Amino acid sequence: MIGYYILIGAIALVSWLVSSTLKKKFAKYSKVQLRNGMSGAEIAEKMLADHGIRDVEVISTAGQLTDHYNPKNKTVNLSESVYNQRNAAAAAVAAHEVGHAVQHAQAYQWLTMRSTLVPVVSVTSGMSQWLIMGGLVLGGAAGVGLGWWVAAIGVAFMGFATLFSFITLPVEYDASNRALAWLKNKNMVSQEEYAGSEDALKWAARTYLVAAIGALASLLYWALQLFGGRD
């Protein structure tokens, strides 16, 4: 268990460093005002229109860095700081979230796969840790009996969450690539503004990368604890 806590601590530290850097980057590029004077909401609406998407609504949502696309009700949800602001950071986030709407409209395969896994992961992710710990308490580490099967199910459930994390990576990177390509091709931003948008999205993507690596590390740790000692 000490090894697991060290692993979790190391992952948490890296995650904090990336998240802290991301916040600093957004604060920095929030000071780079757009020459076109458009708000994040206006950027999002124009990108939707340019892609011929008429059935997606852009709305404001509370919080900071709470921006997301909801495929169920087809809404691009922008945090208040993005929805109303007119800077490079807001442009990057708004275009990124519309990138997900474009993926949805074009049936992007990785987004479809992730959406399929959402109901499964919503159930299994919260149960996996408890099943593993409970199974080990019941003697699962010995490799026999009910405890082993309970822990094995927990590891399988954790596997779904890990798979979800890795499927999320191409979805997020592709949305950023779509956003940056549109911002550049439509001359929506200057060279300086584009550089800021690109850097901000790069660090945002790294949060997902760290999460995926952390999920894989946890899965491998518990899998080795359960299966490593078996003949």
ChimeraX attribute file (.defattr): number of C-alpha atoms within 10 A of each C-alpha:
attribute: neighborCount
match mode: 1-to-1
recipient: residues
	/A:1	8
	/A:2	7
	/A:3	9
	/A:4	13
	/A:5	10
	/A:6	11
	/A:7	16
	/A:8	15
	/A:9	12
	/A:10	13
	/A:11	19
	/A:12	15
	/A:13	12
	/A:14	15
	/A:15	19
	/A:16	14
	/A:17	12
	/A:18	19
	/A:19	17
	/A:20	12
	/A:21	15
	/A:22	21
	/A:23	15
	/A:24	13
	/A:25	19
	/A:26	25
	/A:27	13
	/A:28	14
	/A:29	22
	/A:30	22
	/A:31	12
	/A:32	18
	/A:33	19
	/A:34	22
	/A:35	13
	/A:36	12
	/A:37	12
	/A:38	19
	/A:39	22
	/A:40	28
	/A:41	26
	/A:42	18
	/A:43	23
	/A:44	29
	/A:45	20
	/A:46	16
	/A:47	23
	/A:48	22
	/A:49	13
	/A:50	12
	/A:51	14
	/A:52	11
	/A:53	16
	/A:54	10
	/A:55	11
	/A:56	20
	/A:57	15
	/A:58	21
	/A:59	15
	/A:60	18
	/A:61	18
	/A:62	12
	/A:63	11
	/A:64	12
	/A:65	16
	/A:66	14
	/A:67	23
	/A:68	19
	/A:69	22
	/A:70	15
	/A:71	15
	/A:72	7
	/A:73	10
	/A:74	15
	/A:75	19
	/A:76	29
	/A:77	23
	/A:78	28
	/A:79	24
	/A:80	20
	/A:81	22
	/A:82	27
	/A:83	24
	/A:84	16
	/A:85	21
	/A:86	24
	/A:87	27
	/A:88	31
	/A:89	30
	/A:90	32
	/A:91	33
	/A:92	29
	/A:93	28
	/A:94	30
	/A:95	30
	/A:96	29
	/A:97	26
	/A:98	30
	/A:99	29
	/A:100	25
	/A:101	26
	/A:102	21
	/A:103	19
	/A:104	19
	/A:105	16
	/A:106	10
	/A:107	11
	/A:108	15
	/A:109	13
	/A:110	18
	/A:111	21
	/A:112	14
	/A:113	14
	/A:114	18
	/A:115	16
	/A:116	12
	/A:117	16
	/A:118	13
	/A:119	10
	/A:120	14
	/A:121	20
	/A:122	12
	/A:123	12
	/A:124	19
	/A:125	17
	/A:126	14
	/A:127	15
	/A:128	23
	/A:129	17
	/A:130	14
	/A:131	22
	/A:132	27
	/A:133	16
	/A:134	17
	/A:135	23
	/A:136	22
	/A:137	13
	/A:138	18
	/A:139	17
	/A:140	23
	/A:141	19
	/A:142	15
	/A:143	20
	/A:144	12
	/A:145	13
	/A:146	14
	/A:147	21
	/A:148	23
	/A:149	20
	/A:150	21
	/A:151	29
	/A:152	23
	/A:153	17
	/A:154	26
	/A:155	23
	/A:156	16
	/A:157	23
	/A:158	28
	/A:159	22
	/A:160	19
	/A:161	26
	/A:162	23
	/A:163	16
	/A:164	21
	/A:165	21
	/A:166	18
	/A:167	18
	/A:168	21
	/A:169	19
	/A:170	15
	/A:171	20
	/A:172	23
	/A:173	20
	/A:174	19
	/A:175	23
	/A:176	26
	/A:177	17
	/A:178	19
	/A:179	27
	/A:180	24
	/A:181	13
	/A:182	19
	/A:183	21
	/A:184	13
	/A:185	9
	/A:186	11
	/A:187	12
	/A:188	19
	/A:189	24
	/A:190	15
	/A:191	11
	/A:192	13
	/A:193	22
	/A:194	21
	/A:195	14
	/A:196	24
	/A:197	30
	/A:198	19
	/A:199	17
	/A:200	26
	/A:201	24
	/A:202	15
	/A:203	19
	/A:204	23
	/A:205	19
	/A:206	18
	/A:207	18
	/A:208	19
	/A:209	19
	/A:210	19
	/A:211	19
	/A:212	21
	/A:213	15
	/A:214	21
	/A:215	22
	/A:216	18
	/A:217	17
	/A:218	20
	/A:219	21
	/A:220	15
	/A:221	17
	/A:222	20
	/A:223	19
	/A:224	12
	/A:225	17
	/A:226	22
	/A:227	15
	/A:228	12
	/A:229	10
	/A:230	11
	/A:231	5
